[in-house]
Structures are given as structure tokens and as C-alpha cells.
């Protein structure tokens, strides 16, 4: 996976995180100001990507790198 693919994956994960925040009522200014929603979404995306790199991580089978049989 090249750097551009990693950025696309990060954006995709952040989009789903933002959707979850909004669906759970995150647009209420008293709960989470709008400027915090995007920042929190990318924090969650970064945490998921970091966990994905870990050897102990379960990860997502659809996007996790698979070893080729030689």
C-alpha cells in the first residue's frame, strides 16, 4: 500500500467515524462543537490504522495485507 492509498484509507475511516458521531447526536454544540467532529473523526481513524499495523491486531480482513504463498 503506497502513501496515497494510506491517505485514502484514512479519509474513508474518518468518514465512517464522522457518520457515527453525527448519527449518535454529535451535532449538538453542547455535546461536541462542529470543529471537534472532524478532529475526533481523524483521531479515531489514526487509532484504527495504528491498531491495524500491530501484529496482535485482528484488523479488517478485506483490507489487511495478506502474505503471498511462495
ChimeraX attribute file (.defattr): number of C-alpha atoms within 10 A of each C-alpha:
attribute: neighborCount
match mode: 1-to-1
recipient: residues
	/A:1	8
	/A:2	6
	/A:3	8
	/A:4	9
	/A:5	10
	/A:6	12
	/A:7	11
	/A:8	11
	/A:9	16
	/A:10	19
	/A:11	16
	/A:12	14
	/A:13	19
	/A:14	23
	/A:15	16
	/A:16	14
	/A:17	20
	/A:18	21
	/A:19	14
	/A:20	13
	/A:21	17
	/A:22	15
	/A:23	10
	/A:24	10
	/A:25	11
	/A:26	18
	/A:27	15
	/A:28	11
	/A:29	11
	/A:30	7
	/A:31	10
	/A:32	15
	/A:33	12
	/A:34	13
	/A:35	9
	/A:36	13
	/A:37	19
	/A:38	16
	/A:39	13
	/A:40	16
	/A:41	22
	/A:42	19
	/A:43	15
	/A:44	18
	/A:45	22
	/A:46	16
	/A:47	11
	/A:48	17
	/A:49	16
	/A:50	11
	/A:51	14
	/A:52	17
	/A:53	13
	/A:54	10
	/A:55	8
	/A:56	8
	/A:57	11
	/A:58	11
	/A:59	16
	/A:60	10
	/A:61	8
	/A:62	7
	/A:63	10
	/A:64	11
	/A:65	12
	/A:66	8
	/A:67	6
	/A:68	5
	/A:69	4
	/A:70	3
